Amino acid sequence: MNSNYFGIIKDPTFLDWDTAKQDNFLVKNSLFHYVITQNLNQIDFSDPELIKSNGSLKNSIQKLHATDSVLYEFVDFLKDHYKQVTQSLILNFEQNFKIEALAKSEQDKRQYACNYFKNTLKNITNEFNIWISDNIFDSLKARQDLLPFNFQEERELLLRFLTGESSYFTRNIKNKKVKKYLHFQEQLLFLVDLNKSFNFEKDKHFNRNLTVDLIYEDFESKVNHDVIKFIDMSIKTINDKIPSQIAALIDFLNKELNVLPVSEKIIRNTLNTHYSLNLKRINKRDVLNENHKKRVSKFRESWNSFPKNN
């Protein structure tokens, strides 16, 4: 994960500094800022000295909070750091769903998915006090955007993030706010994946492809997402002569575009895993072979018309 803030504090003794020295550094470097808070229930509006000479309210408290940009990158770090945990739960759900859906009609599959969608939505809205507006995913996105601010006073977590101490964030998660945040993400991804398959609700925020995410990891983050999406789309449309078609696809991406800087073994194992293939080897084909040239040409045409983000 690219981050402007993870490990930005380079001094190895920073965590040993006294609080005042740390605070001064954090504010000076625009990582934290002071905010004035006030308990409205304790305000006596009849008090003539309610407003102090400096313009603040009587009994107001000054607190040190992380800046918004730090908070947003911190939760991005949490999502990235714990994504294997989250994705394994999603994959377990998908596997269980496939088992439950065996021998069911399409209508029964949809009803089963709809019931699960409704139950998960009920759980997440109750737990996180989400009021559903006209669109479910608009409401979930609005709530997700507020979650980083739950961490604004989690000093220990934020300092470990800013000093780049990733080992502090173990799989044995003890912080309740981290657990709750990840639980939100898990339930959200359940809803997104179900919606992607059954199109219950329009989703303009979270439309994602878990297979693409996992392949990106398997390819050691060396391959552009657009390329992986193209591979995913291409393999899903191959109906016959699978080894030859895949050989042409990989040949095109490697030789013409030079966008697959990973080994044949990694490519083969990744495709076998995510598309239930049984490739023994992705053989290099004779570039003069007319059938191979035609297959490569089709992938070239498909790539040229494929929508790309980068």
Sequence and secondary structure as in RCSB ss.txt:
>XXXX:A:sequence
MNSNYFGIIKDPTFLDWDTAKQDNFLVKNSLFHYVITQNLNQIDFSDPELIKSNGSLKNSIQKLHATDSVLYEFV
DFLKDHYKQVTQSLILNFEQNFKIEALAKSEQDKRQYACNYFKNTLKNITNEFNIWISDNIFDSLKARQDLLPFN
FQEERELLLRFLTGESSYFTRNIKNKKVKKYLHFQEQLLFLVDLNKSFNFEKDKHFNRNLTVDLIYEDFESKVNH
DVIKFIDMSIKTINDKIPSQIAALIDFLNKELNVLPVSEKIIRNTLNTHYSLNLKRINKRDVLNENHKKRVSKFR
ESWNSFPKNN
>XXXX:A:secstr
   SSTT    TTGGGS HHHHHHHHHHTTSEEEEEE  GGG  TT TTSB TTS BTT EEEEEE HHHHHHHH
HHHHHHTHHHHHHHHHHHHHHHHHHHTT  HHHHHHHHHHHHHHHHHHHHHHTT    SSHHHHHHHHHHHGGGG
GTT HHHHHHHHTT GGGS SS   HHHHHHHHHHHHHHHHHHHHHHH  S  SS    HHHHHHHHHTTT S H
HHHHHHHHHHHH  S HHHHHHHHHHIIIIIS    S HHHHHHHHHHHHT   S      TT HHHHHHHHHHH
HHHHHS    
